Amino acid sequence: MLREIDTKPASGILIAALLTLGVLGGFYGFYVGARGDDFGLAIPSILVSIVTGLLLPGLFTVEPNEGKALTLFGTYKGTVREPGLWWVNPFMQKTSVSLRVRNFETNKLKVNDAYSNPVEIGAIVVWRVTDTAEALFEVNDYVQYVAVQSESALRALASQHPYDAHGSNEVALSTHQEEVNRGLALALVDRLAKAGVEVIEARISHLAYSPEIAAAMLQRQQASAIVAARQTIVEGAVGMVELALASLKERDIVDLDGERKAAMVSNLLVVLCSERSTQPVVNTGSLYT
């Protein structure tokens, strides 16, 4: 693979001053020679102006966080990263590459998750060019390459994980955002390394069920939440009943046989687990009559 070569060309400030003097001096000499019919002065002066004019395109500037890749007749000669005014062979082609941090937001992609449920997912990738030679000469268009590979990595990641976790050790898209973002960043590092691109951050920016199943999945989530809540309520109610029976026995308040304990447990569970307020009933009879 072609790697970046750091190069430092000649300082452009002094050369720019010399070339400017050469152009102006050549025109002045041509003017003086032409007025005095002194072709011995006029012809060399115009040649000096032409030569210095041809050397002027060798001047170029490099801005902060910018690299200029230099190629001469199809051969890569190096990259200038240091800001300033520089001069190189005027026949060299100078290609600018921004080294600034960039953001790329993928489209909202429709992908099937690990359980084949259609979901909509999008991501934001923060990246920058670290190797100008790889970015320019290893791929056709490094900006488009980042876009295509980001969406491809996002599709692959979404198909490996479910939207919701159905097990305690299962990594889900909706509940394990740090793990999912880390996996996306690692996948992009492998894919974009050959283009001289560094991935600074990658994170999920949009996640939702596809519209055609969103209503059904919402009902399933609500049902799961209700079942979990009921389970918690029942576990708490059983604990409270157990505590109540133990306290009655420990304080010797009342001696309950098996049938009375069953009735008391039934009443307490109805009171604790019911969704509505209980109505008190005064029992004037006996349990056995």
C-alpha positions as CSV (number, residue, x, y, z in Angstrom):
1,M,0.0,0.0,0.0
2,L,1.1,3.5,-0.7
3,R,2.0,5.4,2.5
4,E,2.2,9.1,3.1
5,I,5.7,10.7,2.7
6,D,6.3,13.9,4.7
7,T,8.1,16.5,2.7
8,K,9.1,20.1,3.2
9,P,9.6,22.1,0.0
10,A,11.4,25.4,-0.4
11,S,10.1,28.4,1.5
12,G,7.9,30.4,-0.8
13,I,8.3,33.9,0.7
14,L,11.8,34.5,-0.6
15,I,11.2,32.8,-3.9
16,A,7.9,34.8,-4.4
17,A,9.9,38.0,-3.9
18,L,12.6,36.9,-6.4
19,L,10.1,35.9,-9.0
20,T,8.2,39.1,-8.6
21,L,11.3,41.1,-9.1
22,G,12.2,38.9,-12.1
23,V,8.9,39.5,-13.8
24,L,8.9,43.3,-13.1
25,G,12.6,43.6,-14.1
26,G,12.0,41.7,-17.3
27,F,9.1,43.9,-18.3
28,Y,11.1,47.0,-17.4
29,G,14.1,45.9,-19.4
30,F,11.8,45.1,-22.4
31,Y,10.2,48.5,-22.1
32,V,13.6,50.3,-22.0
33,G,15.1,48.2,-24.8
34,A,12.0,48.6,-27.0
35,R,12.0,52.4,-26.6
36,G,15.7,52.6,-27.5
37,D,15.5,50.0,-30.2
38,D,18.0,47.9,-28.2
39,F,16.9,44.4,-29.0
40,G,20.0,43.0,-27.2
41,L,18.2,44.2,-24.0
42,A,14.6,43.7,-25.0
43,I,14.7,40.1,-26.1
44,P,16.6,38.7,-23.0
45,S,14.3,40.8,-20.7
46,I,11.1,39.3,-22.2
47,L,12.7,35.8,-21.9
48,V,13.4,36.4,-18.2
49,S,9.7,37.5,-17.7
50,I,8.4,34.4,-19.5
51,V,10.7,32.1,-17.4
52,T,9.8,33.7,-14.1
53,G,6.1,33.6,-15.1
54,L,6.4,29.9,-15.7
55,L,7.9,29.4,-12.3
56,L,5.2,31.3,-10.5
57,P,2.7,28.3,-10.5
58,G,5.1,26.5,-8.2
59,L,4.0,28.7,-5.4
60,F,1.2,27.4,-3.2
61,T,-0.2,27.8,0.3
62,V,-1.1,25.2,3.0
63,E,-3.8,26.1,5.5
64,P,-4.0,24.8,9.1
65,N,-5.3,21.2,9.2
66,E,-4.7,20.8,5.5
67,G,-2.4,18.6,3.4
68,K,-1.1,19.1,-0.1
69,A,-0.2,15.9,-1.9
70,L,2.4,16.4,-4.6
71,T,2.6,14.3,-7.8
72,L,5.0,14.7,-10.7
73,F,4.0,13.1,-14.0
74,G,1.9,10.5,-12.1
75,T,4.5,9.8,-9.4
76,Y,3.7,10.6,-5.8
77,K,6.4,12.7,-4.3
78,G,5.1,13.5,-0.8
79,T,2.7,15.6,1.2
80,V,3.1,19.0,2.8
81,R,1.3,19.5,6.1
82,E,3.0,22.5,7.6
83,P,1.0,25.7,7.0
84,G,2.6,28.5,5.1
85,L,3.7,29.6,1.6
86,W,5.8,27.1,-0.3
87,W,7.4,26.6,-3.7
88,V,7.9,23.4,-5.6
89,N,8.6,22.3,-9.2
90,P,5.8,24.2,-11.1
91,F,5.1,21.0,-13.1
92,M,4.0,19.2,-9.9
93,Q,0.3,18.7,-9.3
94,K,-0.9,19.8,-5.9
95,T,-4.0,18.1,-4.5
96,S,-5.6,19.5,-1.3
97,V,-6.8,17.1,1.4
98,S,-8.7,18.4,4.4
99,L,-7.4,17.0,7.7
100,R,-10.2,18.4,9.8
101,V,-12.7,16.3,11.8
102,R,-15.8,15.6,9.8
103,N,-19.3,14.2,10.6
104,F,-21.2,11.8,8.5
105,E,-24.8,10.8,9.3
106,T,-26.1,7.7,7.6
107,N,-29.6,7.5,6.1
108,K,-32.3,5.8,8.1
109,L,-31.7,2.2,7.0
110,K,-34.4,-0.5,7.1
111,V,-32.7,-3.7,8.4
112,N,-33.8,-7.0,9.9
113,D,-32.4,-7.6,13.4
114,A,-31.1,-10.9,14.8
115,Y,-34.7,-12.1,15.2
116,S,-35.7,-11.0,11.6
117,N,-37.8,-8.1,12.9
118,P,-37.6,-5.1,10.6
119,V,-36.1,-2.1,12.3
120,E,-35.0,1.4,11.3
121,I,-31.5,2.4,12.3
122,G,-29.2,5.3,11.7
123,A,-25.7,6.3,12.9
124,I,-23.3,9.3,13.1
125,V,-19.7,8.7,12.3
126,V,-17.0,11.2,13.3
127,W,-13.8,10.8,11.2
128,R,-10.8,12.5,9.7
129,V,-8.0,11.7,7.2
130,T,-4.7,10.6,8.7
131,D,-2.9,9.4,5.6
132,T,-3.3,11.6,2.5
133,A,-1.6,9.1,0.2
134,E,-3.9,6.3,1.1
135,A,-7.0,8.5,1.0
136,L,-6.1,9.8,-2.5
137,F,-4.5,6.7,-4.2
138,E,-5.9,3.6,-2.5
139,V,-9.6,4.3,-3.0
140,N,-11.4,6.1,-5.8
141,D,-13.3,8.7,-3.6
142,Y,-12.5,8.5,0.1
143,V,-15.6,10.6,1.1
144,Q,-17.9,8.3,-0.8
145,Y,-15.9,5.3,0.5
146,V,-16.6,6.4,4.1
147,A,-20.3,6.8,3.4
148,V,-20.7,3.4,1.8
149,Q,-18.7,1.5,4.3
150,S,-20.4,3.2,7.3
151,E,-23.8,2.1,6.0
152,S,-22.5,-1.4,5.3
153,A,-21.1,-1.8,8.8
154,L,-24.3,-0.5,10.3
155,R,-26.4,-3.0,8.4
156,A,-24.1,-5.8,9.5
157,L,-24.2,-4.7,13.1
158,A,-28.0,-4.4,13.2
159,S,-28.4,-7.9,11.8
160,Q,-26.2,-9.4,14.6
161,H,-28.2,-8.1,17.6
162,P,-31.9,-8.1,18.5
163,Y,-33.8,-4.9,19.0
164,D,-34.9,-6.0,22.6
165,A,-33.0,-8.3,24.9
166,H,-34.8,-11.6,25.6
167,G,-32.0,-13.0,27.9
168,S,-29.9,-11.7,30.7
169,N,-26.6,-11.9,28.7
170,E,-28.0,-10.8,25.4
171,V,-26.7,-7.6,23.9
172,A,-29.6,-5.6,22.4
173,L,-29.7,-2.5,20.2
174,S,-32.1,-0.6,22.4
175,T,-30.6,-1.4,25.9
176,H,-26.9,-1.8,25.3
177,Q,-26.0,1.3,23.5
178,E,-22.3,1.5,24.7
179,E,-21.6,-2.0,23.6
180,V,-23.3,-1.5,20.2
181,N,-21.5,1.8,19.6
182,R,-18.2,0.2,20.5
183,G,-18.9,-2.6,18.1
184,L,-19.8,-0.2,15.3
185,A,-16.6,1.8,15.9
186,L,-14.4,-1.3,15.8
187,A,-16.1,-2.5,12.6
188,L,-15.5,0.9,10.9
189,V,-11.8,1.0,12.0
190,D,-11.2,-2.3,10.1
191,R,-13.1,-1.2,7.0
192,L,-11.7,2.4,6.7
193,A,-8.1,1.7,7.7
194,K,-7.1,1.1,4.0
195,A,-8.4,4.5,3.1
196,G,-6.2,6.4,5.5
197,V,-9.2,7.4,7.6
198,E,-9.3,7.4,11.4
199,V,-12.7,6.8,13.2
200,I,-12.9,9.1,16.2
201,E,-16.5,8.2,17.2
202,A,-19.4,6.1,16.0
203,R,-22.8,6.1,17.7
204,I,-26.4,5.1,16.9
205,S,-28.5,8.2,16.2
206,H,-31.9,6.6,15.3
207,L,-33.4,3.3,16.3
208,A,-37.1,2.3,16.0
209,Y,-39.2,-0.6,14.8
210,S,-40.3,-0.4,11.2
211,P,-43.8,1.2,11.0
212,E,-45.6,-1.9,9.8
213,I,-44.7,-3.8,13.0
214,A,-44.4,-0.9,15.4
215,A,-47.9,-1.2,16.9
216,A,-47.6,-4.9,17.4
217,M,-44.2,-4.6,19.1
218,L,-45.5,-1.9,21.3
219,Q,-48.3,-4.2,22.5
220,R,-45.7,-6.9,23.2
221,Q,-43.5,-4.5,25.2
222,Q,-46.6,-3.4,27.2
223,A,-47.6,-7.0,27.8
224,S,-44.0,-7.8,29.0
225,A,-44.0,-4.8,31.3
226,I,-47.4,-5.8,32.8
227,V,-46.2,-9.4,33.4
228,A,-43.0,-8.2,35.0
229,A,-44.9,-5.8,37.2
230,R,-47.4,-8.5,38.2
231,Q,-44.6,-10.8,39.1
232,T,-43.1,-8.2,41.3
233,I,-46.4,-7.5,43.0
234,V,-47.1,-11.2,43.7
235,E,-43.6,-11.8,45.1
236,G,-44.0,-8.8,47.4
237,A,-47.5,-9.9,48.5
238,V,-46.3,-13.5,49.3
239,G,-43.5,-12.0,51.4
240,M,-46.0,-9.7,53.3
241,V,-48.3,-12.7,53.9
242,E,-45.5,-14.8,55.2
243,L,-44.4,-11.9,57.5
244,A,-47.9,-11.4,58.8
245,L,-48.3,-15.1,59.7
246,A,-44.9,-15.3,61.3
247,S,-45.7,-12.1,63.4
248,L,-49.1,-13.5,64.5
249,K,-47.5,-16.8,65.6
250,E,-44.5,-15.1,67.3
251,R,-46.7,-12.7,69.4
252,D,-49.3,-15.5,70.1
253,I,-52.1,-13.2,69.1
254,V,-54.3,-15.9,67.6
255,D,-53.9,-19.6,67.0
256,L,-54.9,-20.4,63.4
257,D,-55.4,-23.9,62.0
258,G,-54.7,-24.8,58.4
259,E,-58.1,-23.8,57.1
260,R,-58.1,-20.4,58.8
261,K,-54.5,-19.8,57.5
262,A,-55.6,-20.6,54.0
263,A,-58.6,-18.2,54.3
264,M,-56.3,-15.5,55.7
265,V,-53.7,-16.0,52.9
266,S,-56.4,-15.8,50.3
267,N,-57.8,-12.6,51.7
268,L,-54.4,-10.9,52.0
269,L,-53.4,-11.9,48.5
270,V,-56.7,-10.5,47.1
271,V,-56.1,-7.2,49.0
272,L,-52.5,-6.8,48.0
273,C,-52.7,-7.9,44.4
274,S,-56.0,-6.3,43.5
275,E,-56.0,-3.3,41.1
276,R,-59.0,-1.8,42.8
277,S,-59.6,-0.6,46.3
278,T,-60.9,-3.4,48.6
279,Q,-64.3,-3.2,50.2
280,P,-64.3,-4.2,53.9
281,V,-66.8,-7.0,54.9
282,V,-67.8,-7.6,58.5
283,N,-68.1,-11.3,59.2
284,T,-70.6,-11.8,62.0
285,G,-70.7,-15.6,61.7
286,S,-68.1,-18.3,61.9
287,L,-65.9,-19.8,59.4
288,Y,-67.4,-23.2,60.0
289,T,-71.1,-22.2,59.8
